[in-house]
Amino acid sequence: MAQKITLDEALKLVKEGDHIVSGMAASEGRAFFQRLHEVADRVSSVSVDNCLPLYPYPYMLEEKYADTFTVNSWFFSPDLRKAYKNGNITFIPNHLHFAGVRRTFHKHVNLYVGNATPPDKHGYVSLSLSNVYEKHVIEQADTVILEINPNLPRTHGDLEVHESDIDYMIDVDYDAPELPDTKPTEKDEAIGEHIAELIHDGDTIQLGIGGVPNAVAEALTKKKNLGVHTEMLTTGFLRLHKAGAISNKQKSLHKGKMVCAFALGTKELYDFIDDNPAVMMMDGNYVNDPSVIGHNDNQVSINTTLEVDLTGQCASESVGTRQISGTGGQTDTAVGAQRAKNGRSFITLYSTANIRNKETGERERVSKIVPTLKPGAAVTLSRNDVDYVVTEYGAVRLRGTNIKERVEKLISIAHPDFREELREEAKAMGYIR
């Protein structure tokens, strides 16, 4: 049976050379990680795996702790990008549905630290806001510490853990972290409208994070009988549900249920999913498995990218060699959606970006549809797996097209100021005549 301990006692459990895994995003053990740096005076060679950490923890950001802690992340946050210069932060290449499975195959977990709801009358806690890899890692770890927080929503699915499978519990009392709604820009709204025109009543939707997905959600409010099968459940889905656009009644898999692997949004979203049997928080290894996604007839995947080359390669996580975010579930959901009967996948991006010229220091506008990706860029979605690409100038479908056709289609949705230049580059590379 789980033993109640204090935070001080929990920190004493960290040993030399330990491999610690944190819960993802809103499921991280905030109280523990806020003080983890305090053990630096007695241990070394501690590695911590995390995914989209939401708070600026000293152990991972302050350079003086770089010799003690190695930070391995499945998905970079802005804080990790800033601290990357310290030299102790590295990225774990992954498809999200394999994240926990492949990591625990490679490296044994000594300590898992996350949060959960208080036990119910049967002794089960809910892992609440994420089951991407958390339950799998709990089953593999030598020691499990959960911060028991009465402010977390009790969610349903396969993320219940009995207190007999937990080693230690720490009582905490903090609010679940919120992700404010990002107000869509005019470009976001244009992209959202282009996609909405290609979404049908009864489709099952996957959305990502940010202004474009929020704009898509706003553009879909007039649709009917939409379903949800998504890695991330956002406030945008709640808005669609309240508008009457989501019913889940026409889903071919888990009919009547919203299926997700984690949730991150506003308190309104958390109140909605609390003890709601219509929301299923399932293991990410299942939710994001392309073969599972493919069982959803009319599945639609909508994700964003940073840069697309003229053959359709999508660099969605890095700018050159600089890691920005992570692969996440982009490949999982894009490939899975195209396996589905009548399924579609959309990759979105602005046609341009304003970047600082290293030589002049001035900001200049550049095209995000490019002849070739920046040297060292990670190809998140290969050109073999791209379906629709959407900018504020339109949507083009690349599925089944040859290189020449792709070049013409992609140039047609590039910013008008760059189309002739892209055409000349394509000729120089022998893509077109």
C-alpha positions as CSV (number, residue, x, y, z in Angstrom):
1,M,0.0,0.0,0.0
2,A,1.2,3.5,-0.8
3,Q,3.0,5.3,2.0
4,K,2.3,9.0,2.7
5,I,5.5,11.0,2.8
6,T,6.6,14.6,2.8
7,L,8.3,16.4,0.0
8,D,11.5,16.4,2.0
9,E,11.3,12.7,2.4
10,A,10.6,12.3,-1.3
11,L,13.7,14.2,-2.3
12,K,15.8,11.9,-0.1
13,L,14.8,9.0,-2.3
14,V,16.8,10.4,-5.2
15,K,20.1,8.5,-5.6
16,E,23.4,8.8,-7.5
17,G,22.9,8.0,-11.1
18,D,19.1,7.8,-11.0
19,H,17.0,7.9,-14.1
20,I,13.8,9.9,-13.3
21,V,10.8,10.2,-15.6
22,S,8.3,13.1,-15.2
23,G,4.7,13.1,-16.1
24,M,3.9,15.1,-19.3
25,A,2.8,18.7,-19.2
26,A,0.0,19.2,-16.7
27,S,0.8,15.8,-15.2
28,E,4.3,16.6,-14.0
29,G,4.9,16.5,-10.2
30,R,5.3,20.2,-9.9
31,A,6.2,20.4,-6.2
32,F,8.9,17.7,-6.5
33,F,10.5,19.2,-9.6
34,Q,10.5,22.7,-8.2
35,R,12.9,21.5,-5.5
36,L,14.8,18.8,-7.3
37,H,17.8,21.0,-7.6
38,E,18.2,20.9,-3.8
39,V,19.7,17.4,-4.1
40,A,22.6,18.6,-6.3
41,D,24.9,18.9,-3.3
42,R,24.8,15.1,-2.6
43,V,24.2,13.3,-5.9
44,S,25.5,13.5,-9.5
45,S,24.8,11.9,-12.9
46,V,21.0,12.2,-12.5
47,S,19.0,12.1,-15.7
48,V,15.4,13.3,-16.0
49,D,13.1,12.6,-18.9
50,N,10.2,15.1,-19.5
51,C,7.8,16.1,-22.2
52,L,6.5,19.7,-22.6
53,P,7.4,20.8,-19.1
54,L,5.3,23.8,-18.1
55,Y,7.3,25.5,-15.3
56,P,10.8,27.0,-15.2
57,Y,12.4,24.4,-12.9
58,P,15.9,25.4,-11.6
59,Y,17.3,21.9,-12.1
60,M,16.8,22.1,-15.9
61,L,17.3,25.8,-16.5
62,E,20.1,27.0,-14.3
63,E,23.6,26.4,-15.7
64,K,25.1,25.7,-12.2
65,Y,23.1,22.4,-12.1
66,A,24.2,21.2,-15.6
67,D,26.9,18.9,-14.1
68,T,24.3,17.2,-11.9
69,F,21.3,16.8,-14.1
70,T,21.0,15.7,-17.7
71,V,17.6,16.6,-19.2
72,N,16.1,14.4,-21.9
73,S,12.9,15.6,-23.5
74,W,10.4,14.2,-25.9
75,F,9.0,17.6,-26.7
76,F,10.8,20.9,-26.0
77,S,9.1,23.8,-24.2
78,P,10.1,27.5,-24.6
79,D,12.1,27.2,-21.3
80,L,14.1,24.2,-22.7
81,R,14.9,26.1,-25.9
82,K,16.3,28.9,-23.8
83,A,18.4,26.7,-21.6
84,Y,19.7,24.5,-24.4
85,K,22.9,26.5,-24.4
86,N,23.8,25.0,-20.9
87,G,24.8,21.8,-22.7
88,N,22.9,19.4,-20.5
89,I,19.6,19.3,-22.4
90,T,19.0,16.9,-25.3
91,F,16.1,15.7,-27.4
92,I,14.7,12.2,-27.7
93,P,13.6,11.5,-31.3
94,N,10.3,9.7,-31.2
95,H,6.8,9.1,-32.5
96,L,4.6,9.9,-29.6
97,H,2.8,6.6,-29.5
98,F,6.2,4.9,-29.0
99,A,7.7,7.5,-26.6
100,G,7.4,5.6,-23.3
101,V,7.6,2.1,-24.9
102,R,10.9,2.7,-26.7
103,R,12.5,4.8,-24.0
104,T,11.9,2.2,-21.2
105,F,13.2,-0.4,-23.6
106,H,16.5,1.6,-23.9
107,K,16.8,2.9,-20.3
108,H,15.5,1.5,-17.1
109,V,13.4,3.9,-14.9
110,N,14.4,4.2,-11.3
111,L,11.9,6.8,-10.3
112,Y,8.6,8.1,-11.8
113,V,7.2,11.3,-10.4
114,G,3.8,12.7,-11.5
115,N,0.5,13.8,-10.1
116,A,-2.9,12.2,-9.6
117,T,-6.3,12.6,-8.0
118,P,-7.0,11.3,-4.5
119,P,-7.9,7.6,-4.4
120,D,-11.6,6.8,-4.8
121,K,-13.5,4.5,-2.5
122,H,-12.0,1.5,-4.3
123,G,-8.4,2.8,-3.8
124,Y,-7.9,3.9,-7.4
125,V,-6.4,7.3,-8.4
126,S,-6.9,8.8,-11.8
127,L,-3.8,10.1,-13.6
128,S,-6.1,12.9,-14.6
129,L,-4.6,15.0,-17.4
130,S,-2.2,12.7,-19.3
131,N,-1.9,9.1,-20.2
132,V,0.5,9.5,-23.1
133,Y,3.2,7.3,-21.4
134,E,2.6,7.8,-17.7
135,K,0.8,4.5,-16.8
136,H,3.3,2.5,-18.9
137,V,6.2,4.1,-17.1
138,I,4.6,3.6,-13.7
139,E,4.4,-0.2,-14.5
140,Q,8.1,-0.2,-15.4
141,A,9.6,2.0,-12.7
142,D,11.4,0.8,-9.5
143,T,9.7,3.5,-7.4
144,V,6.6,5.5,-8.1
145,I,5.9,8.9,-6.4
146,L,2.6,10.6,-7.0
147,E,1.6,14.1,-5.9
148,I,-2.0,13.7,-4.7
149,N,-3.9,16.8,-5.7
150,P,-7.7,17.3,-5.0
151,N,-7.8,20.1,-7.6
152,L,-7.2,17.8,-10.6
153,P,-10.2,16.5,-12.7
154,R,-10.9,12.8,-12.3
155,T,-10.9,11.5,-15.8
156,H,-12.0,8.2,-17.2
157,G,-10.3,5.8,-19.6
158,D,-7.5,3.4,-18.8
159,L,-5.5,5.7,-16.6
160,E,-6.6,4.4,-13.2
161,V,-3.9,3.2,-10.9
162,H,-4.6,1.3,-7.6
163,E,-2.8,2.7,-4.5
164,S,-1.2,-0.7,-4.0
165,D,0.8,-0.1,-7.2
166,I,2.1,3.3,-5.9
167,D,5.0,3.4,-3.6
168,Y,4.7,6.9,-2.1
169,M,2.1,9.7,-2.1
170,I,2.7,13.4,-1.3
171,D,-0.3,15.6,-0.5
172,V,-0.2,18.8,-2.5
173,D,-2.7,21.6,-3.2
174,Y,-2.0,23.5,-6.5
175,D,-4.3,24.4,-9.4
176,A,-4.0,22.5,-12.6
177,P,-1.9,24.5,-15.1
178,E,-4.0,26.2,-17.7
179,L,-3.2,26.9,-21.3
180,P,-5.0,30.2,-22.3
181,D,-6.8,30.3,-25.6
182,T,-4.6,31.7,-28.4
183,K,-6.5,34.3,-30.3
184,P,-6.4,33.4,-34.0
185,T,-4.8,35.9,-36.4
186,E,-6.1,36.8,-39.8
187,K,-3.8,34.3,-41.3
188,D,-5.0,31.6,-38.9
189,E,-8.6,32.4,-39.7
190,A,-7.9,32.2,-43.5
191,I,-6.2,28.8,-43.0
192,G,-9.1,27.7,-40.8
193,E,-11.7,28.6,-43.5
194,H,-9.7,26.7,-46.2
195,I,-9.7,23.6,-44.0
196,A,-13.3,23.9,-42.9
197,E,-14.4,23.8,-46.5
198,L,-12.9,20.3,-46.7
199,I,-14.4,19.0,-43.5
200,H,-17.7,17.1,-43.7
201,D,-20.5,16.5,-41.2
202,G,-19.7,13.3,-39.3
203,D,-15.9,13.5,-39.7
204,T,-13.7,12.6,-36.7
205,I,-11.2,15.3,-35.8
206,Q,-7.7,15.6,-34.4
207,L,-6.4,19.0,-33.6
208,G,-3.0,20.2,-32.3
209,I,-2.1,23.3,-30.3
210,G,-2.0,27.0,-31.2
211,G,-3.7,29.7,-33.2
212,V,-4.3,27.6,-36.4
213,P,-6.1,24.7,-34.6
214,N,-8.1,27.3,-32.6
215,A,-9.1,29.0,-35.9
216,V,-10.1,25.6,-37.3
217,A,-12.3,24.9,-34.3
218,E,-14.0,28.3,-34.7
219,A,-14.6,27.6,-38.4
220,L,-16.2,24.2,-37.7
221,T,-18.9,25.4,-35.3
222,K,-21.6,25.0,-38.0
223,K,-20.7,21.4,-38.7
224,K,-22.8,18.5,-37.4
225,N,-22.1,15.2,-35.7
226,L,-18.3,15.6,-35.6
227,G,-16.3,13.1,-33.6
228,V,-13.1,13.4,-31.6
229,H,-10.1,11.1,-31.7
230,T,-7.1,13.2,-30.8
231,E,-3.8,13.0,-28.9
232,M,-4.5,16.4,-27.2
233,L,-7.9,17.5,-26.0
234,T,-8.0,21.3,-26.0
235,T,-10.5,24.0,-25.1
236,G,-11.3,24.2,-28.8
237,F,-13.0,20.9,-28.7
238,L,-15.1,22.1,-25.7
239,R,-16.2,25.1,-27.7
240,L,-17.2,22.8,-30.6
241,H,-19.1,20.6,-28.2
242,K,-21.0,23.5,-26.7
243,A,-21.8,24.8,-30.2
244,G,-23.5,21.5,-30.9
245,A,-21.0,20.5,-33.6
246,I,-19.6,17.4,-31.8
247,S,-21.8,14.5,-31.0
248,N,-19.5,11.5,-31.6
249,K,-22.5,9.6,-32.8
250,Q,-21.1,8.7,-36.2
251,K,-17.8,7.5,-35.1
252,S,-16.8,4.0,-36.2
253,L,-14.5,3.5,-33.2
254,H,-15.6,4.3,-29.6
255,K,-18.9,5.7,-30.8
256,G,-20.3,8.3,-28.4
257,K,-16.9,9.0,-26.8
258,M,-14.2,11.7,-27.1
259,V,-10.9,9.8,-27.2
260,C,-7.6,11.5,-26.3
261,A,-4.3,10.8,-24.6
262,F,-3.9,14.1,-22.7
263,A,-5.7,17.3,-22.0
264,L,-4.3,20.8,-21.7
265,G,-6.4,24.0,-21.7
266,T,-8.6,26.2,-19.5
267,K,-10.3,25.5,-16.2
268,E,-13.5,25.3,-18.2
269,L,-12.1,22.3,-20.1
270,Y,-11.0,20.7,-16.9
271,D,-14.5,21.1,-15.4
272,F,-16.0,19.6,-18.5
273,I,-13.8,16.4,-18.4
274,D,-14.1,15.9,-14.6
275,D,-15.9,12.7,-14.0
276,N,-17.3,12.8,-17.6
277,P,-17.7,9.2,-18.9
278,A,-18.1,10.6,-22.5
279,V,-14.3,11.5,-22.4
280,M,-11.9,8.6,-22.6
281,M,-8.2,9.3,-21.7
282,M,-6.5,6.3,-23.2
283,D,-2.9,5.1,-23.4
284,G,-1.0,7.2,-26.0
285,N,0.5,3.9,-27.4
286,Y,-3.1,3.1,-28.3
287,V,-4.6,6.5,-29.2
288,N,-1.8,7.5,-31.5
289,D,-1.1,4.2,-33.1
290,P,-1.7,4.8,-36.8
291,S,-3.3,1.4,-37.2
292,V,-5.8,2.3,-34.5
293,I,-6.5,5.8,-35.9
294,G,-7.1,4.2,-39.3
295,H,-10.2,2.4,-37.9
296,N,-11.9,5.7,-37.5
297,D,-13.8,6.2,-40.8
298,N,-13.6,9.9,-42.0
299,Q,-10.7,10.6,-39.7
300,V,-9.2,14.1,-40.2
301,S,-5.7,15.1,-38.8
302,I,-4.7,18.8,-38.6
303,N,-1.2,19.8,-37.6
304,T,1.3,22.6,-38.2
305,T,4.8,22.8,-39.6
306,L,7.7,25.3,-39.7
307,E,8.9,24.8,-43.2
308,V,7.9,22.7,-46.3
309,D,10.2,22.1,-49.3
310,L,9.1,21.9,-52.9
311,T,8.9,18.1,-52.8
312,G,6.6,18.1,-49.7
313,Q,9.1,17.4,-46.9
314,C,7.8,18.9,-43.7
315,A,10.3,20.2,-41.0
316,S,7.9,20.7,-38.1
317,E,10.2,20.5,-35.0
318,S,13.5,22.2,-35.9
319,V,14.9,25.1,-37.7
320,G,18.0,23.7,-39.2
321,T,19.8,21.9,-36.3
322,R,18.0,24.0,-33.7
323,Q,15.4,21.9,-31.9
324,I,12.2,23.9,-31.4
325,S,9.6,21.4,-30.2
326,G,9.2,17.8,-31.1
327,T,7.8,15.2,-33.5
328,G,4.9,14.7,-31.1
329,G,2.0,12.9,-32.7
330,Q,2.3,14.6,-36.1
331,T,3.4,11.5,-38.1
332,D,1.2,9.2,-36.0
333,T,-1.9,11.1,-36.8
334,A,-1.1,12.1,-40.4
335,V,-0.4,8.6,-41.4
336,G,-3.2,7.2,-39.3
337,A,-5.8,9.5,-40.9
338,Q,-4.8,8.6,-44.4
339,R,-5.2,4.9,-43.5
340,A,-8.9,5.6,-42.6
341,K,-11.7,5.2,-45.0
342,N,-12.3,8.7,-46.5
343,G,-9.5,10.0,-44.1
344,R,-7.6,13.2,-44.7
345,S,-4.5,14.9,-43.3
346,F,-3.8,18.6,-43.3
347,I,-0.4,20.3,-42.6
348,T,-0.7,24.0,-42.1
349,L,1.8,26.9,-42.1
350,Y,2.0,30.6,-42.8
351,S,3.4,31.4,-46.2
352,T,6.1,33.6,-44.7
353,A,8.0,34.4,-41.5
354,N,9.9,37.4,-40.3
355,I,13.4,36.4,-39.2
356,R,16.5,38.3,-38.2
357,N,19.3,38.6,-40.7
358,K,22.5,37.4,-39.0
359,E,24.6,39.8,-41.0
360,T,22.5,43.0,-40.8
361,G,20.6,42.4,-37.6
362,E,17.5,43.5,-39.4
363,R,14.3,41.5,-39.7
364,E,13.3,40.3,-43.1
365,R,10.5,38.4,-44.6
366,V,11.2,34.9,-46.0
367,S,9.1,32.2,-47.6
368,K,8.3,29.2,-45.5
369,I,7.8,27.2,-48.7
370,V,11.4,26.7,-49.7
371,P,13.4,24.9,-52.5
372,T,15.3,22.9,-49.8
373,L,15.0,22.7,-46.1
374,K,17.6,24.4,-43.9
375,P,20.7,22.2,-43.5
376,G,20.2,19.8,-40.6
377,A,16.4,20.2,-40.3
378,A,14.6,17.2,-39.0
379,V,12.0,15.9,-41.5
380,T,9.0,15.3,-39.2
381,L,6.6,14.2,-41.9
382,S,8.2,12.7,-45.0
383,R,7.1,13.7,-48.5
384,N,5.7,10.2,-48.8
385,D,3.2,10.8,-46.0
386,V,2.0,14.3,-46.9
387,D,-1.7,14.8,-48.0
388,Y,-3.0,18.4,-47.9
389,V,-0.8,21.4,-47.3
390,V,-2.5,24.7,-46.4
391,T,-1.4,28.3,-46.1
392,E,-3.5,31.5,-46.0
393,Y,-3.4,31.4,-49.8
394,G,-5.2,28.0,-50.2
395,A,-5.1,24.3,-49.8
396,V,-3.4,21.8,-52.2
397,R,-3.5,18.1,-52.1
398,L,-0.2,16.3,-52.7
399,R,-1.3,12.7,-52.1
400,G,-0.3,10.6,-55.1
401,T,1.3,13.5,-57.0
402,N,4.7,13.5,-58.7
403,I,7.5,16.0,-58.0
404,K,6.6,18.3,-60.9
405,E,3.0,18.5,-59.8
406,R,4.0,19.1,-56.2
407,V,6.2,22.0,-57.2
408,E,3.4,23.7,-59.1
409,K,0.8,23.1,-56.3
410,L,3.1,24.4,-53.5
411,I,4.2,27.4,-55.4
412,S,0.5,28.3,-56.0
413,I,0.0,28.6,-52.2
414,A,3.3,30.4,-51.5
415,H,3.3,34.1,-50.9
416,P,2.9,35.9,-54.3
417,D,6.1,37.8,-53.7
418,F,8.1,34.6,-53.7
419,R,6.4,32.5,-56.4
420,E,8.6,33.5,-59.3
421,E,11.8,33.0,-57.2
422,L,10.6,29.6,-56.2
423,R,9.9,28.7,-59.8
424,E,13.4,29.7,-60.9
425,E,14.9,27.7,-58.1
426,A,12.8,24.7,-59.1
427,K,14.0,25.0,-62.6
428,A,17.6,25.2,-61.5
429,M,17.2,22.0,-59.5
430,G,15.6,20.2,-62.5
431,Y,12.2,19.8,-60.9
432,I,10.4,21.6,-63.6
433,R,11.3,23.1,-67.1
